[in-house]
């Protein structure tokens, strides 16, 4: 268990004042423990949480009284990311509990290395049931099983220690390898607009043909003025 020191917190204590002094207000509840308000130093609390996460037992020392607990829920400042509140859940070391455990991908995938596949994570945590003392910090998922594109890693592929049972269905997919998306071909603007045509092809919209036809008709037609002069000579 990871040790963490705490102290009792007075009900009238202002949480804003505590946080200004780098103290995090917390609450303890769970196995045979009354809801108890406690407080922890921010730096120490942060270090312990980074090390333990929510899947490793913490020995909470409250003014000399030691209680085995798990981090149950935390609140963070939206701007700074600092922990602003923590919930501790007291556990009975002789009774099984259920807790989320992170999945850690180990090794190398042949599909990624040789076929340039894209590794896709589907599930990052699984729920396990075991005694608190047997709770694993993480479960390993061997990427060597991903030898070909579209291969999948399932819950049944996890390396699970003795005494631990994974509650998620065995066929649940936790990761896969997909093909890379091919970039779409970009058609040149000139070709798309028909600027370059094959020899003998009809001009776009028939514009050139229309002009040619009009020109031939104009050249073969007799001017109206000449028609009028011929008519006058004939009448005379």
C-alpha positions in Angstrom: 0.0 0.0 0.0 1.1 3.5 -0.7 1.2 5.6 2.5 -0.6 9.0 2.7 -0.9 11.3 5.7 -4.1 13.1 6.5 -5.8 15.0 9.3 -9.3 15.5 10.6 -11.1 18.5 9.1 -13.3 20.8 11.2 -16.9 21.1 9.8 -16.6 24.9 10.0 -13.4 25.0 8.0 -13.6 27.0 4.8 -12.7 24.9 1.7 -11.6 28.1 0.0 -9.2 29.0 2.7 -7.8 25.4 2.8 -7.1 25.5 -0.9 -5.4 28.9 -0.7 -3.1 27.2 1.8 -2.4 24.3 -0.6 -4.6 22.0 1.5 -7.1 19.7 -0.3 -10.5 19.0 1.5 -11.3 15.2 1.4 -14.0 12.8 2.6 -13.6 9.2 3.8 -16.5 6.7 3.7 -17.0 3.0 3.1 -16.4 -0.2 5.1 -17.5 0.3 8.7 -16.4 3.9 8.6 -18.6 6.9 9.2 -18.4 9.7 6.7 -15.4 11.6 7.9 -14.1 14.9 6.7 -10.3 15.0 6.3 -7.7 17.1 4.6 -4.4 16.4 2.9 -1.4 18.4 1.7 -1.9 19.1 -2.0 1.7 18.1 -3.1 1.7 14.8 -1.2 -1.8 14.0 -2.3 -1.0 14.6 -5.9 2.2 12.5 -5.8 0.3 9.6 -4.2 -2.5 9.8 -6.7 -0.1 9.7 -9.7 1.5 6.6 -8.2 -1.6 4.7 -7.0 -4.3 5.9 -9.4 -7.7 4.3 -8.6 -6.5 0.7 -8.6 -3.8 0.6 -5.9 -4.4 0.5 -2.2 -3.5 3.5 -0.1 -2.8 3.4 3.6 -4.5 6.6 4.8 -2.9 7.7 8.1 -5.5 10.0 9.8 -3.7 11.5 12.9 -2.2 8.1 13.7 -5.2 5.9 12.7 -4.4 3.9 9.5 -7.2 3.0 7.1 -6.8 1.0 3.8 -8.5 3.0 1.1 -8.9 3.5 -2.6 -9.2 6.8 -4.4 -12.9 6.7 -5.4 -13.4 10.1 -7.0 -11.5 13.3 -7.5 -12.4 16.8 -8.6 -9.9 19.0 -10.5 -9.7 22.8 -11.2 -10.8 23.4 -14.8 -8.0 25.9 -15.5 -4.9 24.8 -13.4 -5.7 21.0 -13.3 -5.0 20.9 -9.6 -6.9 18.5 -7.3 -9.6 20.4 -5.5 -11.4 17.5 -3.7 -10.8 13.8 -3.1 -13.1 10.9 -2.0 -11.5 7.9 -0.2 -13.3 4.6 -0.1 -12.4 2.4 2.9 -12.1 -1.3 2.1 -12.3 -4.5 4.1 -9.1 -6.4 3.3 -10.9 -9.8 3.7 -13.8 -9.0 1.3 -13.6 -8.9 -2.5 -14.2 -5.6 -4.2 -14.8 -4.4 -7.8 -12.6 -1.7 -9.2 -11.5 -0.3 -12.6 -8.0 -1.2 -13.7 -6.1 0.4 -16.6 -4.9 -1.6 -19.5 -1.2 -1.3 -20.5 -0.2 -2.3 -24.0 3.1 -4.1 -24.1 5.4 -5.4 -26.9 5.3 -4.6 -30.6 2.7 -5.2 -33.3 3.9 -6.8 -36.6 0.9 -5.2 -38.3 2.0 -1.8 -37.3 5.7 -2.3 -37.9 5.6 -4.2 -41.2 2.3 -3.1 -42.8 2.1 0.5 -41.5 -1.2 -0.2 -39.8 -2.8 2.3 -37.4 -3.1 1.1 -33.8 -6.6 2.0 -32.4 -7.4 1.7 -28.7 -11.0 0.8 -28.0 -10.9 0.2 -24.2 -8.5 1.7 -21.7 -9.9 0.2 -18.5 -11.6 -3.0 -17.4 -13.4 -3.9 -14.2 -12.0 -6.6 -12.0 -13.1 -8.4 -8.9 -10.7 -9.6 -6.2 -9.5 -9.1 -2.7 -8.1 -5.6 -2.1 -4.6 -7.0 -1.5 -4.7 -8.8 -4.9 -5.8 -5.7 -6.8 -3.4 -5.2 -9.8 -2.2 -1.7 -10.6 -2.7 -2.5 -14.3 -3.3 -5.4 -16.7 -0.9 -6.1 -19.6 -2.2 -6.5 -23.2 0.4 -8.1 -25.5 0.5 -6.3 -28.8 2.3 -9.2 -30.4 -1.1 -10.8 -31.1 -1.7 -8.0 -33.6 0.2 -9.6 -36.5 -2.1 -8.7 -39.4 -4.3 -5.8 -40.4 -7.7 -5.9 -38.8 -6.5 -8.3 -36.0 -8.1 -7.5 -32.6 -7.0 -7.7 -29.0 -9.8 -8.9 -26.7 -10.3 -9.1 -22.9 -9.5 -12.8 -23.1 -5.9 -11.8 -24.3 -5.1 -9.8 -21.1 -2.5 -11.2 -18.7 -4.5 -11.6 -15.5 -2.8 -12.7 -12.2 -4.2 -15.4 -10.0 -7.0 -14.4 -7.8 -8.3 -11.7 -10.1 -11.4 -12.0 -12.3 -12.2 -9.6 -15.1 -15.9 -8.7 -15.2 -16.0 -7.5 -18.8 -17.1 -10.2 -21.4 -14.1 -12.2 -22.7 -14.9 -11.2 -26.3 -14.9 -7.5 -25.7 -12.4 -5.8 -28.1 -9.8 -3.6 -26.4 -7.7 -2.7 -29.4 -7.2 -3.3 -33.2 -5.0 -2.4 -36.1 -6.6 -0.7 -39.2 -5.3 0.2 -42.6 -4.2 3.8 -43.2 -6.7 5.9 -45.1 -5.6 6.6 -48.7 -5.6 10.2 -49.8 -8.2 11.0 -52.4 -6.8 11.9 -55.9 -7.1 15.5 -56.8 -8.3 16.0 -60.4 -6.6 19.0 -62.1 -8.9 21.9 -62.6 -8.1 22.2 -66.4 -8.9 18.6 -67.0 -12.1 18.8 -64.9 -13.4 21.8 -66.9 -12.6 20.2 -70.3 -9.9 22.7 -71.2 -7.9 20.0 -73.0 -10.0 17.9 -75.4 -9.1 15.0 -77.8 -8.6 15.7 -81.4 -11.9 15.5 -83.3 -14.0 15.9 -80.2 -17.0 18.2 -80.4 -16.3 21.6 -78.9 -17.8 22.4 -75.5 -21.4 23.4 -75.7 -21.2 23.5 -79.5 -20.1 27.2 -79.4 -17.4 26.9 -82.1 -19.7 24.9 -84.4 -22.5 27.4 -84.2 -20.1 30.2 -85.1 -18.8 28.3 -88.1 -22.2 27.5 -89.4 -23.3 31.1 -89.1 -20.2 32.3 -90.9 -20.7 29.8 -93.8 -24.3 30.9 -94.2 -23.3 34.6 -94.2 -20.7 34.1 -96.9 -23.0 32.2 -99.3 -26.0 34.5 -98.9 -26.7 37.4 -101.4 -26.7 40.9 -99.8 -30.1 42.5 -99.7 -28.9 45.6 -101.5 -27.8 43.6 -104.6 -31.2 41.9 -104.7 -32.9 45.3 -104.8 -30.8 46.7 -107.7 -31.4 43.6 -109.9 -35.1 43.9 -109.4 -35.1 47.6 -110.4 -33.2 46.8 -113.7 -35.6 44.0 -114.5 -38.6 46.3 -114.1 -37.1 48.8 -116.5 
